[in-house]
Amino acid sequence: QSGSGHGGAALAGPFTAAQRGGLLTMEPVREARMLRLLWEVEKEEAYVQSRATRLASAVLGSEVEGSLHWLLTRHLRPPLATSVSAGVSYSFSDSSLFSVAVSLTPEGLARHEEVSELVYGAIHLLRETAAAAPSGGGGFPPHLG
């Protein structure tokens, strides 16, 4: 899924308005249960000072208790995922794609919309936490989530 997220002007990246905010499903040649959520964000260089994309990658991909990974792989029964990773996946001349990839269990695949909601919830919590920081969250990518 790709989108311009909450607020802010649309980016001038490689995608048209019609290509943003869609859901793409594929029938794999071999068994694969992957949920990949993509957001077009400003060029990665825009976040060098705040290190926001690195921080978001580390927090969203963390395996500690209470993390998104922990929730999806260990806390929920049955587990909905086997792994979670996050980070800038692609860089273009004027924008980047930030992604959260979740390897789903069979139950997770059946409940992929719930998994998506949990990812968005984790990003929302991260955004709120960044906004409460002394810096005011000014370095958090506005188009993420």
CYANA upper distance limits for C-alpha pairs under 8 A (distance plus 0.5 A):
  1 GLN  CA     20 ARG  CA      8.41
  1 GLN  CA     21 GLY  CA      6.64
  1 GLN  CA     22 GLY  CA      5.92
  1 GLN  CA     23 LEU  CA      5.41
  1 GLN  CA     24 LEU  CA      7.12
  1 GLN  CA     36 ARG  CA      7.57
  1 GLN  CA     37 LEU  CA      5.45
  1 GLN  CA     38 LEU  CA      6.00
  1 GLN  CA     39 TRP  CA      8.15
  2 SER  CA     19 GLN  CA      8.25
  2 SER  CA     20 ARG  CA      5.74
  2 SER  CA     21 GLY  CA      5.36
  2 SER  CA     22 GLY  CA      6.53
  2 SER  CA     23 LEU  CA      8.08
  2 SER  CA     37 LEU  CA      7.14
  2 SER  CA     38 LEU  CA      5.28
  2 SER  CA     39 TRP  CA      5.68
  2 SER  CA     40 GLU  CA      7.45
  3 GLY  CA     20 ARG  CA      5.16
  3 GLY  CA     21 GLY  CA      4.64
  3 GLY  CA     22 GLY  CA      7.85
  3 GLY  CA     38 LEU  CA      7.75
  3 GLY  CA     39 TRP  CA      5.99
  3 GLY  CA     40 GLU  CA      7.03
  3 GLY  CA    143 HIS  CA      8.50
  4 SER  CA     10 ALA  CA      6.71
  4 SER  CA     11 LEU  CA      7.91
  4 SER  CA     20 ARG  CA      7.35
  4 SER  CA     21 GLY  CA      7.73
  4 SER  CA     39 TRP  CA      6.99
  4 SER  CA     40 GLU  CA      6.64
  4 SER  CA     41 VAL  CA      8.20
  4 SER  CA    143 HIS  CA      5.80
  4 SER  CA    144 LEU  CA      7.93
  5 GLY  CA     39 TRP  CA      7.69
  5 GLY  CA    142 PRO  CA      7.97
  5 GLY  CA    143 HIS  CA      5.09
  5 GLY  CA    144 LEU  CA      6.12
  5 GLY  CA    145 GLY  CA      5.61
  6 HIS  CA    142 PRO  CA      7.52
  6 HIS  CA    143 HIS  CA      6.54
  6 HIS  CA    144 LEU  CA      7.96
  6 HIS  CA    145 GLY  CA      7.08
  7 GLY  CA    142 PRO  CA      7.40
  7 GLY  CA    143 HIS  CA      7.51
  8 GLY  CA    142 PRO  CA      6.89
  8 GLY  CA    143 HIS  CA      7.28
 11 LEU  CA     40 GLU  CA      8.03
 11 LEU  CA     41 VAL  CA      7.90
 11 LEU  CA     42 GLU  CA      7.67
 11 LEU  CA     95 SER  CA      7.93
 12 ALA  CA     94 ASP  CA      7.49
 12 ALA  CA     95 SER  CA      8.04
 13 GLY  CA     40 GLU  CA      8.00
 13 GLY  CA     92 PHE  CA      8.02
 13 GLY  CA     94 ASP  CA      6.21
 13 GLY  CA     95 SER  CA      5.78
 13 GLY  CA     96 SER  CA      8.39
 14 PRO  CA     92 PHE  CA      8.20
 14 PRO  CA     95 SER  CA      8.33
 15 PHE  CA     19 GLN  CA      6.34
 15 PHE  CA     20 ARG  CA      7.23
 16 THR  CA     20 ARG  CA      7.17
 28 PRO  CA     32 ALA  CA      6.98
 33 ARG  CA    103 SER  CA      6.42
 33 ARG  CA    104 LEU  CA      5.61
 33 ARG  CA    105 THR  CA      7.40
 33 ARG  CA    106 PRO  CA      7.90
 33 ARG  CA    109 LEU  CA      6.85
 34 MET  CA    101 ALA  CA      7.41
 34 MET  CA    102 VAL  CA      6.24
 34 MET  CA    103 SER  CA      5.17
 34 MET  CA    104 LEU  CA      6.20
 35 LEU  CA    101 ALA  CA      6.24
 35 LEU  CA    102 VAL  CA      5.59
 35 LEU  CA    103 SER  CA      6.97
 35 LEU  CA    104 LEU  CA      7.46
 35 LEU  CA    112 HIS  CA      7.86
 36 ARG  CA     99 SER  CA      7.07
 36 ARG  CA    100 VAL  CA      6.22
 36 ARG  CA    101 ALA  CA      4.85
 36 ARG  CA    102 VAL  CA      6.80
 37 LEU  CA     99 SER  CA      5.94
 37 LEU  CA    100 VAL  CA      5.80
 37 LEU  CA    101 ALA  CA      6.97
 37 LEU  CA    116 SER  CA      8.35
 38 LEU  CA     97 LEU  CA      6.70
 38 LEU  CA     98 PHE  CA      6.15
 38 LEU  CA     99 SER  CA      4.92
 38 LEU  CA    100 VAL  CA      7.22
 39 TRP  CA     97 LEU  CA      5.99
 39 TRP  CA     98 PHE  CA      5.70
 39 TRP  CA     99 SER  CA      6.84
 39 TRP  CA    143 HIS  CA      7.50
 39 TRP  CA    144 LEU  CA      6.37
 39 TRP  CA    145 GLY  CA      7.70
 40 GLU  CA     95 SER  CA      7.22
 40 GLU  CA     96 SER  CA      6.26
 40 GLU  CA     97 LEU  CA      5.12
 40 GLU  CA     98 PHE  CA      6.87
 40 GLU  CA    143 HIS  CA      7.32
 40 GLU  CA    144 LEU  CA      7.94
 41 VAL  CA     95 SER  CA      6.32
 41 VAL  CA     96 SER  CA      5.83
 41 VAL  CA     97 LEU  CA      6.51
 41 VAL  CA     98 PHE  CA      7.21
 41 VAL  CA    141 PRO  CA      7.03
 41 VAL  CA    142 PRO  CA      8.17
 41 VAL  CA    143 HIS  CA      6.08
 41 VAL  CA    144 LEU  CA      7.07
 42 GLU  CA     46 ALA  CA      6.96
 42 GLU  CA     94 ASP  CA      7.50
 42 GLU  CA     95 SER  CA      5.07
 42 GLU  CA     96 SER  CA      6.41
 42 GLU  CA    141 PRO  CA      7.88
 42 GLU  CA    143 HIS  CA      8.48
 43 LYS  CA     47 TYR  CA      8.29
 43 LYS  CA     91 SER  CA      7.45
 43 LYS  CA     92 PHE  CA      7.85
 43 LYS  CA     93 SER  CA      7.98
 43 LYS  CA     94 ASP  CA      6.24
 43 LYS  CA     95 SER  CA      4.63
 43 LYS  CA     96 SER  CA      5.63
 44 GLU  CA     48 VAL  CA      7.56
 44 GLU  CA     53 THR  CA      7.90
 44 GLU  CA     88 VAL  CA      8.26
 44 GLU  CA     91 SER  CA      7.82
 44 GLU  CA     95 SER  CA      7.81
 44 GLU  CA     96 SER  CA      6.78
 47 TYR  CA     51 ARG  CA      5.81
 47 TYR  CA     52 ALA  CA      6.25
 47 TYR  CA     53 THR  CA      7.17
 47 TYR  CA    139 GLY  CA      7.03
 47 TYR  CA    140 PHE  CA      8.48
 47 TYR  CA    141 PRO  CA      8.32
 48 VAL  CA     52 ALA  CA      8.19
 49 GLN  CA    139 GLY  CA      8.40
 50 SER  CA    139 GLY  CA      5.67
 50 SER  CA    140 PHE  CA      8.24
 51 ARG  CA     55 LEU  CA      6.64
 51 ARG  CA    139 GLY  CA      8.11
 52 ALA  CA     56 ALA  CA      6.50
 52 ALA  CA    139 GLY  CA      6.35
 52 ALA  CA    140 PHE  CA      5.86
 52 ALA  CA    141 PRO  CA      7.45
 53 THR  CA     57 SER  CA      6.51
 53 THR  CA     87 GLY  CA      7.39
 53 THR  CA     88 VAL  CA      7.72
 53 THR  CA     98 PHE  CA      8.43
 53 THR  CA    140 PHE  CA      8.07
 53 THR  CA    141 PRO  CA      7.86
 54 ARG  CA     58 ALA  CA      6.62
 54 ARG  CA     87 GLY  CA      7.58
 55 LEU  CA     59 VAL  CA      6.58
 56 ALA  CA     60 LEU  CA      6.36
 56 ALA  CA     86 ALA  CA      8.17
 56 ALA  CA     87 GLY  CA      7.94
 56 ALA  CA    126 LEU  CA      8.05
 57 SER  CA     61 GLY  CA      6.34
 57 SER  CA     85 SER  CA      7.98
 57 SER  CA     86 ALA  CA      5.28
 57 SER  CA     87 GLY  CA      5.18
 57 SER  CA     88 VAL  CA      8.40
 58 ALA  CA     62 SER  CA      6.24
 58 ALA  CA     86 ALA  CA      7.96
 59 VAL  CA     67 SER  CA      8.08
 60 LEU  CA     67 SER  CA      7.73
 60 LEU  CA     68 LEU  CA      6.88
 60 LEU  CA     69 HIS  CA      8.08
 60 LEU  CA     84 VAL  CA      8.26
 60 LEU  CA     85 SER  CA      7.53
 60 LEU  CA     86 ALA  CA      6.57
 60 LEU  CA    100 VAL  CA      8.23
 60 LEU  CA    122 ALA  CA      7.77
 60 LEU  CA    123 ILE  CA      8.17
 61 GLY  CA     68 LEU  CA      7.95
 61 GLY  CA     69 HIS  CA      7.07
 61 GLY  CA     84 VAL  CA      6.17
 61 GLY  CA     85 SER  CA      5.11
 61 GLY  CA     86 ALA  CA      5.93
 62 SER  CA     67 SER  CA      6.73
 62 SER  CA     68 LEU  CA      7.98
 62 SER  CA     69 HIS  CA      6.98
 63 GLU  CA     67 SER  CA      6.62
 63 GLU  CA     68 LEU  CA      8.12
 63 GLU  CA     69 HIS  CA      5.80
 63 GLU  CA     70 TRP  CA      6.13
 64 VAL  CA     69 HIS  CA      8.20
 64 VAL  CA     70 TRP  CA      6.85
 65 GLU  CA     70 TRP  CA      6.08
 65 GLU  CA     71 LEU  CA      8.35
 66 GLY  CA     70 TRP  CA      6.51
 66 GLY  CA     71 LEU  CA      6.99
 67 SER  CA     71 LEU  CA      6.66
 68 LEU  CA     72 LEU  CA      6.69
 68 LEU  CA     84 VAL  CA      8.26
 68 LEU  CA    118 LEU  CA      8.07
 68 LEU  CA    119 VAL  CA      7.66
 68 LEU  CA    122 ALA  CA      7.11
 69 HIS  CA     73 THR  CA      6.38
 69 HIS  CA     74 ARG  CA      8.37
 69 HIS  CA     81 ALA  CA      8.44
 69 HIS  CA     83 SER  CA      7.05
 69 HIS  CA     84 VAL  CA      6.05
 70 TRP  CA     74 ARG  CA      5.71
 70 TRP  CA     75 HIS  CA      6.66
 71 LEU  CA     75 HIS  CA      5.21
 71 LEU  CA     76 LEU  CA      6.46
 72 LEU  CA     76 LEU  CA      6.48
 72 LEU  CA     79 PRO  CA      6.28
 72 LEU  CA     80 LEU  CA      5.72
 72 LEU  CA     81 ALA  CA      5.81
 72 LEU  CA     82 THR  CA      8.17
 72 LEU  CA    115 VAL  CA      8.36
 73 THR  CA     79 PRO  CA      5.49
 73 THR  CA     80 LEU  CA      6.69
 73 THR  CA     81 ALA  CA      5.57
 73 THR  CA     82 THR  CA      6.02
 73 THR  CA     83 SER  CA      7.44
 74 ARG  CA     79 PRO  CA      6.65
 75 HIS  CA     79 PRO  CA      7.64
 76 LEU  CA     80 LEU  CA      7.59
 78 PRO  CA    107 GLU  CA      7.68
 79 PRO  CA    105 THR  CA      7.47
 79 PRO  CA    107 GLU  CA      7.87
 79 PRO  CA    108 GLY  CA      7.72
 80 LEU  CA    104 LEU  CA      6.33
 80 LEU  CA    105 THR  CA      5.80
 80 LEU  CA    106 PRO  CA      8.07
 80 LEU  CA    107 GLU  CA      6.22
 80 LEU  CA    108 GLY  CA      4.37
 80 LEU  CA    109 LEU  CA      8.06
 80 LEU  CA    111 ARG  CA      8.18
 80 LEU  CA    115 VAL  CA      7.91
 81 ALA  CA    102 VAL  CA      7.00
 81 ALA  CA    103 SER  CA      5.96
 81 ALA  CA    104 LEU  CA      4.63
 81 ALA  CA    105 THR  CA      5.50
 81 ALA  CA    108 GLY  CA      6.46
 82 THR  CA    102 VAL  CA      8.13
 82 THR  CA    103 SER  CA      6.04
 82 THR  CA    104 LEU  CA      6.56
 82 THR  CA    105 THR  CA      6.92
 83 SER  CA    102 VAL  CA      6.33
 83 SER  CA    103 SER  CA      5.75
 83 SER  CA    104 LEU  CA      8.06
 84 VAL  CA    100 VAL  CA      7.63
 84 VAL  CA    101 ALA  CA      6.24
 84 VAL  CA    102 VAL  CA      5.08
 84 VAL  CA    103 SER  CA      7.00
 85 SER  CA    100 VAL  CA      6.26
 85 SER  CA    101 ALA  CA      5.79
 85 SER  CA    102 VAL  CA      7.13
 86 ALA  CA     98 PHE  CA      7.92
 86 ALA  CA     99 SER  CA      6.03
 86 ALA  CA    100 VAL  CA      4.79
 86 ALA  CA    101 ALA  CA      6.69
 87 GLY  CA     98 PHE  CA      5.98
 87 GLY  CA     99 SER  CA      6.08
 87 GLY  CA    100 VAL  CA      7.25
 88 VAL  CA     96 SER  CA      7.22
 88 VAL  CA     97 LEU  CA      6.14
 88 VAL  CA     98 PHE  CA      4.68
 88 VAL  CA     99 SER  CA      6.63
 89 SER  CA     96 SER  CA      8.05
 89 SER  CA     97 LEU  CA      6.13
 89 SER  CA     98 PHE  CA      6.22
 89 SER  CA     99 SER  CA      6.61
 90 TYR  CA     96 SER  CA      6.08
 90 TYR  CA     97 LEU  CA      5.63
 90 TYR  CA     98 PHE  CA      7.85
 91 SER  CA     95 SER  CA      6.76
 91 SER  CA     96 SER  CA      4.74
 91 SER  CA     97 LEU  CA      6.90
 92 PHE  CA     96 SER  CA      6.09
 98 PHE  CA    144 LEU  CA      8.21
100 VAL  CA    119 VAL  CA      8.35
104 LEU  CA    108 GLY  CA      5.43
104 LEU  CA    109 LEU  CA      6.18
105 THR  CA    109 LEU  CA      6.70
106 PRO  CA    110 ALA  CA      6.94
107 GLU  CA    111 ARG  CA      6.72
108 GLY  CA    112 HIS  CA      6.09
108 GLY  CA    115 VAL  CA      7.46
111 ARG  CA    115 VAL  CA      6.99
112 HIS  CA    116 SER  CA      6.67
113 GLU  CA    117 GLU  CA      6.79
114 GLU  CA    118 LEU  CA      6.78
115 VAL  CA    119 VAL  CA      6.82
116 SER  CA    120 TYR  CA      6.76
117 GLU  CA    121 GLY  CA      6.52
118 LEU  CA    122 ALA  CA      6.68
119 VAL  CA    123 ILE  CA      6.84
120 TYR  CA    124 HIS  CA      6.58
120 TYR  CA    145 GLY  CA      6.61
121 GLY  CA    125 LEU  CA      6.66
122 ALA  CA    126 LEU  CA      6.66
123 ILE  CA    127 ARG  CA      6.59
123 ILE  CA    144 LEU  CA      8.25
123 ILE  CA    145 GLY  CA      6.49
124 HIS  CA    128 GLU  CA      6.68
124 HIS  CA    145 GLY  CA      7.38
125 LEU  CA    129 THR  CA      6.59
126 LEU  CA    130 ALA  CA      6.61
127 ARG  CA    131 ALA  CA      6.62
127 ARG  CA    137 GLY  CA      7.80
127 ARG  CA    140 PHE  CA      7.50
128 GLU  CA    132 ALA  CA      6.78
129 THR  CA    133 ALA  CA      6.97
129 THR  CA    137 GLY  CA      8.32
130 ALA  CA    135 SER  CA      8.43
130 ALA  CA    136 GLY  CA      7.02
130 ALA  CA    137 GLY  CA      4.79
130 ALA  CA    138 GLY  CA      8.49
130 ALA  CA    140 PHE  CA      7.51
131 ALA  CA    135 SER  CA      8.08
131 ALA  CA    136 GLY  CA      5.03
131 ALA  CA    137 GLY  CA      4.54
131 ALA  CA    138 GLY  CA      7.83
132 ALA  CA    136 GLY  CA      6.32
132 ALA  CA    137 GLY  CA      7.41
133 ALA  CA    137 GLY  CA      6.66
